[in-house]
Amino acid sequence: MQQPLLLALLLLAACRTPDYTRHQPDRCPVHRVAMTQRVVPIAYGMIPMSQAAAEQGEWRRRMDSFPHPGDCLPATSINVHGERRARVFVCAECAAAQRQDLVGTRQELTVEALKRRGQTPPSRTNR
């Protein structure tokens, strides 16, 4: 009788989702709006970006512009003991700013790729 109970407790402990909302403000420090809670994947390892972007402070710019986008929890400086998901606060304004930033980054990469191939990028016209 004790073995099934012990096994169930061990399984529950293994499935625990770390909660990074505890003792944290529930308003975005950048946009000053109320945030919601979401369970997101934990991203282990280095944040992918070019060396030039890293040298220009791209990570700091992103964290200063949209610190709570809700896409993942970067595990670059936290100890999460191998968990795969975590509960975090998400700011809708940060998520929108991140999406807009990604669109601009993709456009810049496309323009640069065309220039490297000797092609002329299409002109941007306001309609």
Contacts in CASP RR format, 6 or more apart in sequence:
PFRMAT RR
TARGET T0000
AUTHOR 0000-0000-0000
METHOD contacts of the structure
MODEL  1
MQQPLLLALLLLAACRTPDYTRHQPDRCPVHRVAMTQRVVPIAYGMIPMS
QAAAEQGEWRRRMDSFPHPGDCLPATSINVHGERRARVFVCAECAAAQRQ
DLVGTRQELTVEALKRRGQTPPSRTNR
16 83 0 8 1.000
17 39 0 8 1.000
17 83 0 8 1.000
17 85 0 8 1.000
17 86 0 8 1.000
17 87 0 8 1.000
18 80 0 8 1.000
18 83 0 8 1.000
18 86 0 8 1.000
18 87 0 8 1.000
19 86 0 8 1.000
19 87 0 8 1.000
20 73 0 8 1.000
20 86 0 8 1.000
20 87 0 8 1.000
20 88 0 8 1.000
20 89 0 8 1.000
21 37 0 8 1.000
21 87 0 8 1.000
21 88 0 8 1.000
21 89 0 8 1.000
24 89 0 8 1.000
26 34 0 8 1.000
26 35 0 8 1.000
26 89 0 8 1.000
27 33 0 8 1.000
27 34 0 8 1.000
27 35 0 8 1.000
28 35 0 8 1.000
28 67 0 8 1.000
28 68 0 8 1.000
28 89 0 8 1.000
28 91 0 8 1.000
28 93 0 8 1.000
28 94 0 8 1.000
29 67 0 8 1.000
30 64 0 8 1.000
30 65 0 8 1.000
30 66 0 8 1.000
30 67 0 8 1.000
30 91 0 8 1.000
30 93 0 8 1.000
30 94 0 8 1.000
31 91 0 8 1.000
31 93 0 8 1.000
31 94 0 8 1.000
33 91 0 8 1.000
33 92 0 8 1.000
33 93 0 8 1.000
35 68 0 8 1.000
35 89 0 8 1.000
35 90 0 8 1.000
35 91 0 8 1.000
36 89 0 8 1.000
36 90 0 8 1.000
36 92 0 8 1.000
37 87 0 8 1.000
37 88 0 8 1.000
37 89 0 8 1.000
37 90 0 8 1.000
38 70 0 8 1.000
38 87 0 8 1.000
38 88 0 8 1.000
38 89 0 8 1.000
38 90 0 8 1.000
39 85 0 8 1.000
39 86 0 8 1.000
39 87 0 8 1.000
39 88 0 8 1.000
40 70 0 8 1.000
40 71 0 8 1.000
40 72 0 8 1.000
40 73 0 8 1.000
40 85 0 8 1.000
40 86 0 8 1.000
40 88 0 8 1.000
40 90 0 8 1.000
41 72 0 8 1.000
41 73 0 8 1.000
41 84 0 8 1.000
41 85 0 8 1.000
42 72 0 8 1.000
42 73 0 8 1.000
42 75 0 8 1.000
42 80 0 8 1.000
42 82 0 8 1.000
42 83 0 8 1.000
42 84 0 8 1.000
42 85 0 8 1.000
42 86 0 8 1.000
43 72 0 8 1.000
43 73 0 8 1.000
43 74 0 8 1.000
43 75 0 8 1.000
44 75 0 8 1.000
44 82 0 8 1.000
45 75 0 8 1.000
45 76 0 8 1.000
46 76 0 8 1.000
47 59 0 8 1.000
47 74 0 8 1.000
47 76 0 8 1.000
49 58 0 8 1.000
49 59 0 8 1.000
62 98 0 8 1.000
62 101 0 8 1.000
65 97 0 8 1.000
65 101 0 8 1.000
66 91 0 8 1.000
66 93 0 8 1.000
66 94 0 8 1.000
66 95 0 8 1.000
66 97 0 8 1.000
66 98 0 8 1.000
66 101 0 8 1.000
67 91 0 8 1.000
67 94 0 8 1.000
68 88 0 8 1.000
68 89 0 8 1.000
68 90 0 8 1.000
68 91 0 8 1.000
68 94 0 8 1.000
69 90 0 8 1.000
69 91 0 8 1.000
69 94 0 8 1.000
69 95 0 8 1.000
69 97 0 8 1.000
69 98 0 8 1.000
70 88 0 8 1.000
70 90 0 8 1.000
70 91 0 8 1.000
70 94 0 8 1.000
70 95 0 8 1.000
71 95 0 8 1.000
71 98 0 8 1.000
73 80 0 8 1.000
73 86 0 8 1.000
73 88 0 8 1.000
80 86 0 8 1.000
110 121 0 8 1.000
111 121 0 8 1.000
114 120 0 8 1.000
114 121 0 8 1.000
115 121 0 8 1.000
END
